[in-house]
């Protein structure tokens, strides 16, 4: 993995590297002006920066830092480090500019055109996205509602997406260190970690997330909007629910599901007759909009649909078998 990719995937290391680079540059400038001069290269210890052993050890393993004494370290390539940090800052600035452009003017008017009905709810989402300060929205309802369609539309804005039921090992706090402008959380009701929920609550309220590792606490700041979906609010802390504007949705009837999914698939470029066939076929065994989207991505004909769904049904657990 290239160094830039390492830092993109580990934002906690970016802040440590930034502190180290700043300390080295300041101390090197001081030494260069002193009577020592002569190309003397400064080194540092953990308390000088200050930093701690574990992140520095990781930076050593990733090739950013080297050990030059029993307790002393140096950046391997200070110029490269400054260049990498500058590039990351430029990427973040470009991303923010792109997001600001997407959320301004008339760019939001067609955002939800793929969704049938819900004109009032579409307006609510657009007003939230256009607000000067975050207004978080939580959609609540069983599978087979418009929840997935709204989330899919929001994803096109370049939002950061977490599916709580299959969240990565890094967890929500790690995602929040990147302070996303728009955060989508699907299956919010499946988050069962009090630490993760606490971090989310703090960020939604203050725009800050505090991460403590090996007694070192770092604070990341950045305002963001949260759009979440849940089948139920059971088990979710009241203080978290209080941060959201709740929207309760009811399940589609079979006829509504076919109509809505057909419209959505057509909006993504699926041929109308095939879109209707996929919607009808999926409805026979699932009320998941995302399932229809997955099938559509795999199939170019009705024969493809039949073969794909046959495989899917074959490997689904059967009632009473105890398979999970």
N, C-alpha and C positions, 0 to 999 in steps of 0.2 A: 504494500500500500504506500503511495506517495505521501510525503510529509504533509502536504496541504490537505489531503483526504483524511489523514490521521487527526489533524486539528479540527476539521469540519465535524468529525464524528465524536470528538471529545472536547466540548466547549470549556470544561473545567480546566483542561490543560492550557487553553489559550490564555486565560487570565493569569495563570502562574507564569507562563512564558513571557507574557507582557511585562509583569513585574520584574522578572529576571533581566530582560532586555533593557528595561528602563534603568535598573540599578547599574548594570554593567556600563551602559553608555555614559551615565553621569559620572561614575567613578573613573572610567577611562579618560574622560575629558579632564577631570581634575588631575589625574596622574600625568597626563600629557603636558599640562601647563606647569607642573612642578619641576623640581631640579632632577627628578629621576629620568623622565623622558626616555629617549633612546629605545622606543619600541616595546617598553615593558607592558606586558599584558596582565590586566587585573584578574583576580579570581575572587571568589566569594564563598562564604559559608551560609548555612541555612538562616541563621539569625540576622545576617546582614540584610537580606532582601526585604522583609522576612518571608520565608516559606517553610515547608516541612519536608520530611524525608520522602514520604510516599509519592507525592506528585513529581518530585525531582527524580526519584528512581524511575518513574514511568517515562520522564523526558530523556533520561539516559538510555533506557531500552529502545526508545523510538528514534534515537539518533540526533537529538537536539542539544543535549548537554553531555559533557564528559567530566569524569572525576580526575582532578589533577593533584590531589593530596589526600591525606587520611580523612579530612573533613572539608576539603576545598573542591570547588567546581568552576567550570567555565562553559559558556556557550561554545559549541563546536565551530559554528560559523555565524558570527554576529550579523554580518551583512545579509546573509540568507534569511536569518530569523526576522530581521526588520522587514525584508521584502515580503515574506510570507504573511506577517501580521498586517502589513499595508494592504496586501491583496485581499485578505479576509475583511478588512474594514471597507474596502471598495466594493466587495461583493455585497456586504450588508447594506451599504448605502444605495447601491443599484437596486437591490431587492426592495428596499423601502420606497424608493422612487417609483418602481413599477407598481407596487401595491397601492401607493397613493394615487397613481394615475387610474388604476382600475376602479378605485372607490370614488372617483370624482366625476363630475359632469353627468353625461347621459349613459355612461358605461354600464350602469346597473340596471337600466330599464329592461333589457332583454335577458337578464340573468336567469329568470325562472320561466322562460317561455316554454320549456320542455314539460312543465307541470300543468296538468289540466285542473282548472278551477282554483280555489284557494286565493282569489285575487286579494282579499283583505289581508291574509297572512303573508302573501308576497310583499305587500306594501309595508307590513310591520318589519320584515327582515331588511328591506331596503332602507327604511328609516333608521334601523339599528346600525347598519353598516355605514350610514352617512353621518351618524351622530359624532359629535366632537369628543365624547367620552364613552367608554364601553357600556353597552347594554347587552347583557348575556341572555340567550334564549335557550330554554330547555323544552324539547318536544317529547311528550309522554304519550305512549299508546302501544298497543300490541303490534306484533309483526303484521305486515300487510297494510300499512298506512302510508301517508305521504312523507314520513320521516326520512326515509332513504333518499327520496327524490330531492328534498331540500338539501340534504347533506351532499349529494352528488353535484348539485348545482354550485354549492359553496366551494367545493373542491376545485372548481375551474378557476377560482381566484388565486390559486397557489397557496391555499391554506395548509397548515400542518394538521395531519390527521392521526388520531389515535383510536384504534378499536380496542376498547378496554378488555373485551373478552379474550383477546389474543395479544395483549400489550407486550412490548419487548421487555427484556430483562432490565434494561436501563430504567424503565418506568417513567411516570409522568414528570417527576422532578427533573430528570435529565432533559426531557423535551422542553420544559419551561425555562431552563437556563439559556435557551436560544431566544427567549422572549418573543414568540411568534405573534405577528399582528392579528392573524385569525387562527384560532385553534378549534378544530372539530373533534368532538369526543363521541364516538358511537358506543352504545351499550354502557352508558355511564353507571347504570345500576350494578354492573359486574365488577366495579372497582371495590375491592375489599381491604385495601391497605389504609389504615388510619393516617400513616405518614404521607402517602400519596394524596389523599383527600385534603389533608391539612395544608400541604404545599399548594394545591390547586386553589383552595379557599383563600389563602393569603395572597396569591398572585391576582386572583379575580378582584379582591378588595383593594389592594395597594399597588399592583403592578410590580411587585417584588417577589423574588423567590430566594430563600436562604438554604444553602446546601452546606452541611457539615460533614467533612471527611477527615478522619484521623485528627480530630480536635481543631481542624482548620475550617472556619466558616467563611463562605463567600456569598455575596449578595449580588444578584442579577436583577436589573431593572428594565422595564419596558412595558408599555401599555398594550393590552391585547383584548380582542373580543372572543368570547367562547360561545360556540353553538353546539349543543349536545342533544343526544337522543337517549331515551330509556324506555324499557317496557313497563317499568313501575318505579315509583319513588320509594318503595319499601326498603328500608335499610340505609337510605341516604341521610346524612345528618341534616337536621333542620337548618343549621346555620349555612350549609352549602346551598340547600334549596332556596334559601332566602336571597342568595346572590343572583338567582335566575328569574327571568320572566317566564312562567310556565305556560305551555300551550298543550292542551289535551286533544289528541286526535283519535278518531274511531277507525276501525278496520274497514277496508273496502269490501263490498260484496263481490262475488266472483265476476259478475258482469262489469262492475266498476274497475276491478283489477285488470281485466283484459283491455278495457278501453284506455285506461291510464298508461299501462305498460306499452301498449301498441303505440300510443302517441309519443311516449318518451323514446322508444327505440327508433321510431321514424326520425325524431329530432337529432339522433346521433348518426344518421346516415343509413340505417337499415331499410331495405326495400319494403314498402308498405305491406305487401302480402306476406312476406316472410316475418315481418314484425308481429303481425296479427297471429301468425301460426305459432311463433315462439311464445307469445303471451298466453295463448289458449293452452298450449302444451304444458307450460310450466305451472299454470294455475291448477292443473289436475292433481299436482302433488305438492305444491308449495305456494305460499302467499308472500314470498320474498321478492321484492323488486330487484334486489341485487342478484338473486339467482337468475332471473331473466336476463339481466345485463351480462352475467358470466356466460350463459348459454349463447347469447347473441355474438359474443366475441369469438366463440369457437366455431360458429356455423355459418356456412354460406348458402345452404339450401335446406329444404324441408327434410331431405334424407339425412343430412348432417344433424339436424335437430333431433330426429327420431333416434339415430344411433347414439348421440351424446346423452340424451335423457335416459335411454335404456341402460347405459353404463352407470349413470348417476344413481338410478333407482336400484340397480343390482347391488351396489355397495352401500346403500343406506341401511341403517339398523332397522330390523323388523320389530314390531310391537311384541313384547313378551319374551324377547330373546336375551334381554339384559345387555345388549351391545351399546357402547357409548361412542 
